[in-house]
Amino acid sequence: MDRPLRLISTNPVDRLARTVEALLVVASEPLSAERLAEAADDDVERVVTALGLIGERYREGRSGIVLEHVAGGYGFRAAREAADACGRLFERPVQRGLSQAALETLAVVAYLGPCSRPEIARIRGVAADSAVAGLAERGLIAEAGRETGGAIRYRTTALFERVFGLASLSELPRLDELGEGAEEIRERLVAVAERRPA
């Protein structure tokens, strides 16, 4: 006996969810609820409801792709359990981790940025050229103008927020939550910030 075909829901929110899902699939970067509403020609509140439906359908452990709220918007990423397979598809190993120097540099830029290489070097106590170049090459930091003396200033990118699962930089832990050494870090950050040209 033939099974009846499952009909696609005609519920307006379900239809909107399918449209939003398609927009997220074709987007090259996370999209805000406002941008999705504009593209779907619908209300932001209804788009947020649709995102809730999509998020339930595409969550970690339930699907091979996951809807995440990062970098000020929404986007799809591969589920953690599929990361190795995705890396093999593109014939490159899963991206290697960051070195200690790169992590320190990234933390300085995230908390103090935009800041220059000389500022980063003063805070870390060692040259930052290699770490800055590597982070810029990976797309985790980008140029954010120049200081009066001509040094390039760097800021974190939307990719940084996406990679670290942050909706915005305001979700970074506060320095006083970092435990031992936080006061020294704070003092060094403040000292450099006070020397920065306006």
C-alpha positions as a Markdown table, in Angstrom:
| # | Residue | x | y | z |
|---|---|---|---|---|
| 1 | Met | 0.0 | 0.0 | 0.0 |
| 2 | Asp | 1.4 | 3.4 | -1.0 |
| 3 | Arg | 2.1 | 5.8 | 1.8 |
| 4 | Pro | 0.6 | 9.3 | 1.4 |
| 5 | Leu | 3.1 | 12.0 | 0.6 |
| 6 | Arg | 3.9 | 14.2 | 3.5 |
| 7 | Leu | 2.6 | 17.7 | 2.7 |
| 8 | Ile | 4.7 | 20.7 | 3.3 |
| 9 | Ser | 3.2 | 22.9 | 6.0 |
| 10 | Thr | 1.3 | 25.9 | 4.8 |
| 11 | Asn | 1.6 | 27.5 | 8.3 |
| 12 | Pro | 2.9 | 31.1 | 7.6 |
| 13 | Val | 5.7 | 30.7 | 10.3 |
| 14 | Asp | 6.8 | 27.4 | 8.8 |
| 15 | Arg | 6.9 | 29.0 | 5.3 |
| 16 | Leu | 8.9 | 31.9 | 6.7 |
| 17 | Ala | 11.3 | 29.4 | 8.5 |
| 18 | Arg | 11.9 | 27.7 | 5.1 |
| 19 | Thr | 12.7 | 31.0 | 3.5 |
| 20 | Val | 15.0 | 32.0 | 6.4 |
| 21 | Glu | 16.7 | 28.6 | 6.2 |
| 22 | Ala | 17.4 | 29.2 | 2.5 |
| 23 | Leu | 18.8 | 32.6 | 3.2 |
| 24 | Leu | 21.2 | 31.2 | 5.8 |
| 25 | Val | 22.3 | 28.5 | 3.4 |
| 26 | Val | 23.3 | 30.9 | 0.7 |
| 27 | Ala | 24.8 | 33.6 | 3.0 |
| 28 | Ser | 28.6 | 33.7 | 3.2 |
| 29 | Glu | 28.5 | 35.2 | 6.7 |
| 30 | Pro | 26.2 | 35.3 | 9.7 |
| 31 | Leu | 23.0 | 37.4 | 9.2 |
| 32 | Ser | 21.2 | 39.4 | 11.8 |
| 33 | Ala | 17.5 | 38.9 | 12.4 |
| 34 | Glu | 17.0 | 42.4 | 11.0 |
| 35 | Arg | 18.9 | 41.6 | 7.8 |
| 36 | Leu | 17.0 | 38.3 | 7.5 |
| 37 | Ala | 13.6 | 40.1 | 8.0 |
| 38 | Glu | 14.6 | 42.6 | 5.3 |
| 39 | Ala | 15.5 | 39.9 | 2.8 |
| 40 | Ala | 12.4 | 37.8 | 3.6 |
| 41 | Asp | 10.3 | 41.0 | 3.5 |
| 42 | Asp | 8.8 | 40.1 | 6.9 |
| 43 | Asp | 8.7 | 41.3 | 10.5 |
| 44 | Val | 11.8 | 40.8 | 12.8 |
| 45 | Glu | 9.6 | 39.2 | 15.5 |
| 46 | Arg | 8.3 | 36.6 | 13.1 |
| 47 | Val | 11.9 | 36.0 | 11.9 |
| 48 | Val | 13.0 | 35.4 | 15.4 |
| 49 | Thr | 10.2 | 32.9 | 15.9 |
| 50 | Ala | 11.2 | 31.2 | 12.6 |
| 51 | Leu | 14.9 | 31.1 | 13.8 |
| 52 | Gly | 13.7 | 29.3 | 17.0 |
| 53 | Leu | 12.1 | 26.6 | 14.8 |
| 54 | Ile | 15.2 | 26.3 | 12.7 |
| 55 | Gly | 17.4 | 26.2 | 15.7 |
| 56 | Glu | 15.4 | 23.3 | 17.1 |
| 57 | Arg | 15.7 | 21.4 | 13.9 |
| 58 | Tyr | 19.4 | 22.1 | 13.5 |
| 59 | Arg | 21.0 | 21.7 | 16.9 |
| 60 | Glu | 24.1 | 19.8 | 18.0 |
| 61 | Gly | 23.5 | 16.1 | 18.3 |
| 62 | Arg | 20.4 | 16.2 | 16.2 |
| 63 | Ser | 21.7 | 17.3 | 12.8 |
| 64 | Gly | 24.9 | 17.3 | 10.8 |
| 65 | Ile | 24.7 | 21.1 | 10.6 |
| 66 | Val | 24.0 | 23.4 | 13.5 |
| 67 | Leu | 22.3 | 26.9 | 13.6 |
| 68 | Glu | 24.4 | 29.2 | 15.8 |
| 69 | His | 24.1 | 32.8 | 16.9 |
| 70 | Val | 27.5 | 34.3 | 16.5 |
| 71 | Ala | 29.2 | 37.4 | 15.3 |
| 72 | Gly | 26.0 | 39.4 | 15.7 |
| 73 | Gly | 24.0 | 37.2 | 13.5 |
| 74 | Tyr | 22.9 | 33.6 | 12.7 |
| 75 | Gly | 24.6 | 31.1 | 10.5 |
| 76 | Phe | 25.1 | 27.4 | 9.9 |
| 77 | Arg | 28.2 | 25.4 | 10.7 |
| 78 | Ala | 29.1 | 21.8 | 10.6 |
| 79 | Ala | 28.3 | 19.8 | 13.7 |
| 80 | Arg | 31.4 | 18.9 | 15.8 |
| 81 | Glu | 31.0 | 15.2 | 15.0 |
| 82 | Ala | 31.3 | 16.0 | 11.3 |
| 83 | Ala | 34.3 | 18.3 | 11.4 |
| 84 | Asp | 36.9 | 15.6 | 10.4 |
| 85 | Ala | 34.8 | 14.5 | 7.5 |
| 86 | Cys | 34.3 | 18.1 | 6.3 |
| 87 | Gly | 38.1 | 18.6 | 6.5 |
| 88 | Arg | 38.7 | 15.5 | 4.4 |
| 89 | Leu | 36.2 | 16.7 | 1.8 |
| 90 | Phe | 38.3 | 19.8 | 1.1 |
| 91 | Glu | 41.5 | 17.7 | 1.2 |
| 92 | Arg | 43.1 | 19.7 | 4.0 |
| 93 | Pro | 43.5 | 18.8 | 7.7 |
| 94 | Val | 41.2 | 20.3 | 10.3 |
| 95 | Gln | 42.7 | 23.7 | 11.1 |
| 96 | Arg | 45.5 | 23.4 | 13.6 |
| 97 | Gly | 45.2 | 25.1 | 16.9 |
| 98 | Leu | 46.7 | 28.5 | 17.8 |
| 99 | Ser | 50.1 | 28.7 | 19.4 |
| 100 | Gln | 50.4 | 30.2 | 22.9 |
| 101 | Ala | 51.8 | 33.4 | 21.4 |
| 102 | Ala | 48.9 | 33.7 | 19.0 |
| 103 | Leu | 46.4 | 33.1 | 21.8 |
| 104 | Glu | 48.0 | 35.8 | 23.9 |
| 105 | Thr | 48.1 | 38.2 | 21.0 |
| 106 | Leu | 44.5 | 37.5 | 20.1 |
| 107 | Ala | 43.4 | 38.1 | 23.8 |
| 108 | Val | 45.2 | 41.5 | 23.8 |
| 109 | Val | 43.4 | 42.5 | 20.5 |
| 110 | Ala | 40.1 | 41.2 | 21.7 |
| 111 | Tyr | 40.3 | 43.1 | 25.1 |
| 112 | Leu | 42.2 | 46.2 | 24.1 |
| 113 | Gly | 41.6 | 46.5 | 20.3 |
| 114 | Pro | 42.0 | 48.2 | 18.1 |
| 115 | Cys | 45.7 | 48.2 | 19.0 |
| 116 | Ser | 49.0 | 48.2 | 17.1 |
| 117 | Arg | 51.8 | 45.7 | 17.0 |
| 118 | Pro | 54.0 | 47.9 | 19.2 |
| 119 | Glu | 51.2 | 48.0 | 21.8 |
| 120 | Ile | 50.8 | 44.3 | 21.7 |
| 121 | Ala | 54.6 | 43.8 | 22.0 |
| 122 | Arg | 54.7 | 46.1 | 25.1 |
| 123 | Ile | 51.9 | 44.1 | 26.8 |
| 124 | Arg | 53.3 | 40.7 | 26.0 |
| 125 | Gly | 56.9 | 41.7 | 26.5 |
| 126 | Val | 58.0 | 40.1 | 23.2 |
| 127 | Ala | 57.8 | 41.0 | 19.5 |
| 128 | Ala | 54.3 | 40.3 | 18.0 |
| 129 | Asp | 55.0 | 40.5 | 14.3 |
| 130 | Ser | 54.7 | 36.8 | 13.6 |
| 131 | Ala | 51.6 | 36.3 | 15.8 |
| 132 | Val | 49.8 | 39.3 | 14.3 |
| 133 | Ala | 50.7 | 38.2 | 10.7 |
| 134 | Gly | 49.4 | 34.6 | 11.4 |
| 135 | Leu | 46.2 | 35.9 | 13.0 |
| 136 | Ala | 45.5 | 38.3 | 10.1 |
| 137 | Glu | 46.2 | 35.5 | 7.6 |
| 138 | Arg | 43.6 | 33.3 | 9.4 |
| 139 | Gly | 41.1 | 36.1 | 9.3 |
| 140 | Leu | 40.8 | 36.4 | 13.1 |
| 141 | Ile | 42.1 | 40.0 | 13.2 |
| 142 | Ala | 42.0 | 42.7 | 10.6 |
| 143 | Glu | 43.3 | 46.2 | 10.1 |
| 144 | Ala | 41.3 | 49.0 | 11.8 |
| 145 | Gly | 43.1 | 52.1 | 10.6 |
| 146 | Arg | 46.5 | 53.6 | 11.6 |
| 147 | Glu | 47.9 | 55.5 | 14.5 |
| 148 | Thr | 49.3 | 59.0 | 14.1 |
| 149 | Gly | 52.8 | 57.5 | 13.7 |
| 150 | Gly | 51.6 | 55.2 | 10.9 |
| 151 | Ala | 51.4 | 51.9 | 12.8 |
| 152 | Ile | 48.5 | 49.7 | 11.8 |
| 153 | Arg | 45.9 | 49.1 | 14.4 |
| 154 | Tyr | 44.1 | 45.7 | 14.6 |
| 155 | Arg | 40.7 | 44.6 | 15.7 |
| 156 | Thr | 39.1 | 41.2 | 16.0 |
| 157 | Thr | 36.7 | 40.1 | 13.1 |
| 158 | Ala | 33.3 | 38.5 | 12.8 |
| 159 | Leu | 35.2 | 35.3 | 12.1 |
| 160 | Phe | 36.9 | 35.5 | 15.5 |
| 161 | Glu | 33.5 | 35.8 | 17.1 |
| 162 | Arg | 32.2 | 32.9 | 15.1 |
| 163 | Val | 35.1 | 30.6 | 15.8 |
| 164 | Phe | 34.9 | 31.3 | 19.5 |
| 165 | Gly | 31.1 | 31.1 | 19.6 |
| 166 | Leu | 30.5 | 34.7 | 20.7 |
| 167 | Ala | 27.5 | 36.8 | 19.7 |
| 168 | Ser | 29.7 | 39.8 | 20.4 |
| 169 | Leu | 32.8 | 40.8 | 22.2 |
| 170 | Ser | 30.7 | 41.7 | 25.2 |
| 171 | Glu | 30.5 | 38.0 | 25.9 |
| 172 | Leu | 34.2 | 37.7 | 26.6 |
| 173 | Pro | 34.9 | 36.9 | 30.2 |
| 174 | Arg | 35.8 | 39.8 | 32.4 |
| 175 | Leu | 39.4 | 40.1 | 33.3 |
| 176 | Asp | 38.7 | 39.6 | 37.0 |
| 177 | Glu | 37.1 | 36.3 | 36.2 |
| 178 | Leu | 40.4 | 35.0 | 34.8 |
| 179 | Gly | 41.9 | 34.2 | 38.2 |
| 180 | Glu | 45.6 | 34.6 | 39.1 |
| 181 | Gly | 47.5 | 37.1 | 37.0 |
| 182 | Ala | 44.3 | 39.1 | 36.1 |
| 183 | Glu | 45.5 | 42.2 | 38.0 |
| 184 | Glu | 48.9 | 42.2 | 36.2 |
| 185 | Ile | 47.1 | 41.8 | 32.8 |
| 186 | Arg | 44.7 | 44.6 | 33.7 |
| 187 | Glu | 47.6 | 46.9 | 34.8 |
| 188 | Arg | 49.5 | 46.3 | 31.6 |
| 189 | Leu | 46.4 | 46.8 | 29.4 |
| 190 | Val | 45.6 | 50.1 | 31.2 |
| 191 | Ala | 49.2 | 51.3 | 31.0 |
| 192 | Val | 49.2 | 50.8 | 27.2 |
| 193 | Ala | 45.7 | 52.2 | 26.8 |
| 194 | Glu | 46.8 | 55.4 | 28.6 |
| 195 | Arg | 49.8 | 55.8 | 26.2 |
| 196 | Arg | 47.6 | 55.3 | 23.1 |
| 197 | Pro | 47.1 | 58.5 | 20.9 |
| 198 | Ala | 43.6 | 59.8 | 20.9 |
